[in-house]
Amino acid sequence: MDALTDLLDGPRARGAFMLRASLSPPWSLRIQDEAPLTLLSMVSGDAWLTVDGAEPRRVSPGDMAIFRGPDHYTVGDAPGTEPQVVIHPGQVCTTPDGTSMSEAMDLGVRAWGNDPDGSAVMLVGTYQMRGAVTRRLLAALPPLAIVRGDDWRSPLVDVLGEEVGRDEPGQDIVLDRLLDLLLVGTLRAWFARPDARAPGWYRAHGDAVVGPALRLLHDDLSHPWTVADLAAAVGVSRAALAQRFTKLTGEPPMAYLTGIRLAQAADLLRESDATLETVARRVGYGTAFALSTAFKREHGVSPQEYRSAAPARTAVPG
């Protein structure tokens, strides 16, 4: 398993909010839902994306955009168009003065907008995940990441476009998995750009020494790893591994391991009902007490307090 797989394997889409938006100008949407991650695929027409405090950026058919929450942003037909619709947490849709727009903008099954034949069409998938592993990934992304259609295209966009309007048994699961696949492809394309500021752990996977070491750690978090064990497994000295690992990832091997263990623990606490003892064993801590001590040092609260503060694990209607 590699780090990107590990980061996406826990808090995958569960009842993600999915729709096809069709709009005719003038149009502008103010997004204040504070969702952790939103993926936008431009199908036809153009749109201008403006994250608060940043310059507007144009997207055209074939382009993919990833918005990193909880930043607010605007999507419109032109940079100067005043928003007519505001999207609040929970995907509540209103006018700027608070009048509900849910019924007026409803165009059918997962179809939304001001005109079913609008010139601007986009597919939007919004994750509602809150796991700590996800935050580790989000920390590697800018508020807005755009992958141009000339650089990367995926047949999944067409498949998602066909599936989003269907209303069949199990459809939410189909859409969730398609969204996951599209997100992974978009992230790989984003990080692979020559000018990308990919996180150290992502770049390090191509290294002949650190890459295998990372995969070993992510494959078996519960193993009682030491630098000596890891170095022996990849065929180098302890000093060589420690130096190269720190240079490429930005932190020593055991500090990196502690970080992913505690991130996985946080995700398990929020996404499952596993006991603290079970969580501790799964992420490599011998006892619940040992995990609690490390967890509180990292997060400032005990595992129990962290779990209690988590939102209810309920699916958000798509």
N, C-alpha and C positions, 0 to 999 in steps of 0.2 A: 504494500500500500504506500502511496506517496502522500505528501502533505496536503495537496489540493483535494485528493480523494477523501482523506481523513476529515478535512474541514467541511466537506459537503455531505459526508456520509451520515452525520448525526441529524442536524436540523434540516432535513430535506423538506421540500414543499409539502405541506399538509393542508389541503383545502385552500390553496392559494387563490387570490382574487384574480380572475381572468376575464378579459373582455376584448371585443373588437370595437374600436371607436371609429365612427364615421362622422366627419364634420365638414361644414361649408363655411367659408369666411363671411364675415369676420368671426373668429373664435379664439378664445383664450381660456385656459384652465389653470387655476391656482391650486397646487397640490400641497396640502398641509396634513397629510395622513400620518406622517412620521414613521412610515413603514421602514423596516431595516434595509430592504432591497427591492428595487423595481426594475424590470426589464422591459424595454420598449423597442418594438420592431416596426420601422416605417415601411408600409406596404405600398402606398401610393401618395402622391402629393409631397409637399415639404412641410416642415414644422421648425419652429425656433424653440430651443430649450434654454432656459435661463435659471441657473441656481442662484439663490440670493447672494449678492455681493460679487457675482462673476459676470463676465461678458456673455451675451447671447451666442448660442452656437446652432448652426443650421444642420438638420438631418434630412436626408432624401431617401427615396425608395432603395431598400437593400441595407441601409444603415441600421446598426444596433446600438442602443444606449443603455447603460446601467446607471441608475441613480442610487447613491448610497445614503440611507437615512441616518439621522432623522431630519436632515436639512430640508427646508421648504424650497419649492421651485415652481416655475411657470412653464407651461407648454402652450404655444400659440401659433397662429398663422403668420404673425409678424411680431418683432420685438416690442412695438409700441401699442399693440392691441390690449385694451383694458380687460381683465378677467371678467367673464360673465358667470363662471361656475367655480365654486371652491369645493375641493374634496378634503373632508375632515377625517380624523381617525375613525376606523371602522367602516371606511368607504361611504360615509354620509355625504350626500351631495346637496349643496345649497347655492343660492345666489350669494353675492358678497354681503347682502344685508340679512341673510339668514333664512330666506324662503326656500322650502324644500324644492329640489329639482329632480328628485328621483323618478317620479312618474313622467315628467316632461321629456327626460332624456332617455327613457327606456325604449329601445327599438326591437326588443325580442330576447331570445335566449342568448345571454352573454353578449348582447349587442347594445351599443350605447352611443349617444351623440345627438346632434341637432338636425341631422339629415341622413336617412338611410342610403342616399346616393351621393353623399358628400365626396368632394374631391380629395380630401385628406383622410386616409385610412391607416390606422395603426393597431397592432396587437400589443396589449399591455398585460404583463403578469406581475403581480405584487406578492412578495413573500411577507408572511406575518411572523417569521421565526425570530426568537429572542435569545437563542443559546449563546453561551460564551465562545464556543468554537466558531460560530458565525462571526462574532465580533473580531476574532483574530484574523479572519479573512477580510472583513470590511475595513480593518485598519490598513490593509494593503492597497485599498482602492481610493481614488479621488472622489469628491462628491458627484462628479459626472464623468463617466468613461464612455467614449464613443468608438466603435469599431466600424470603419467604413465598408460599404458593400464591395468596393473594388479590392479590398484586402482580404475579405473572408465572406463566403456565402455558405448557407447550410440549407439542405432540403427540409430540415425540421421546421423552418418557418412556414413553408407551404402546408406541411402536415398539421401543424398547430392551427393554421388558418382554417383548415377544413374541419378540424375536431372541435374548435372553440364554440361553434354554433350548434353542435349536436346535444340532444337531451336524451341520453340513453343510460341504462344501468352501469354504474362504475365509471361514468364519464369524468368525475372529479379526479379519480386516480389516474386515468389516462392523461389528463391535462397536467396534473402535478408532475408526472414523470417526464412528459415532453418538455415542460418548463425547466426541469432540472438538467436535462440533456442540452437544451439550448443555452442555459446559463454556463455550463461547463465549457461548451464550445466557444462561447463568447469570451469567457475569462481566459482561455488558452490563447485565443487570438489576440486579446489585449496584452497579455504578459509577453507574448512572443514578438511584439513590435520592436524594431531596432531602438526606438527612443523611449521604450517603456521603462518605468521605474519599478520593475518587478521586485517584490520582497526578496530578501536574501535567501530564505528557505526555498523559494521557487527556483531561483537561478542555480542554487547549489545542487539541485537534483541532476543536473547535467555533468557534475563533477565525478571523476572516476573513483574518488575516495569518499567524499562527503555524501554523494548521492546514495550509494549503498548503505551508508550509516543511517541516513535519514529514513530509508525504507525499513531498515531493521527496527528502529525505534517505533515507527508508526504501526508496524505489523504486530508488535507485541509490547504494548505499554506496561503490562503487568510483570514483565521480566525484570529481575533485579539488576539492571544494567549498571556497569561501571565503565569508566573511560577505558580501562585495560581490556575489559570484555569486548567492548565495541571495536577497539583498535585491532584486537586479535581477529575478530570476525571479518574485518575488511582488509587485513593483511598489512598494516602499518604500525609504527610505534605509537605509544601513547602521546608523546610530545608532538609528533607529526600530525596526528588526528586532531588533537586539541587546537593546535595552531591553525590548521587549515579550516576546521569547522568554524572556529570563531571568526576567522577572516571572512568567510563566505556568508555565514548566517547572521553574524553580528552578536553572537553570544556563545559561550562555551557549551559543550555537549550536554552536561548535566543540567545546566540552567535551561537549555532548550527543552530537555525532557521534562523538567518540572513544570514548565509553562504549558506544554501540551497535556500533561497529566491533569493539571488543575483545570484547564479549559474543558477537557473531556468530563471531568468530575462535575463541573458546573452545568454542563449540558445534560448529563444524566440526571442530575438533581431536578432540573426543570422539565425535562422531557420524559421522565419515567417515574415509577413509584418504587424503584429499587431502594432497599435499605441502605443506610450509610455504610454499614459493614460490607455489603455487596459492592457498592460503588468503589469503596477503598480498594478491595481486592482487584476489581476490574482495571483500575488505573495504576496499580503498582504500589499501593501503600499497605503495609502489613496489618494495620489496625485502623478502626474508625477514628481513634484518638489521634493517630499520626496524621491522617488526612485532615482532620479538623484543625489541627495546629497549623499545618501548611496552608490550608484553605483560608483561614482567618488572617494569616499574615499577608496573603495575596489579595484577598477581596475585602478585608476589613470587617467581615461579618462571619458568623459560623455557618456551616453548611445548612443547618436547620433554618436559620434566619434567611439565608439566601433562597432556599426552597419556598419558604412561606411568602416571600415577596414576589414570587413568580406569578405571572398572569395565569388564569385558568387555562388548562390545555383543551381548548375547544376549537373546532374548525370554524373558519370564517367563511360564510356563504360566498360562493363564486357567482 
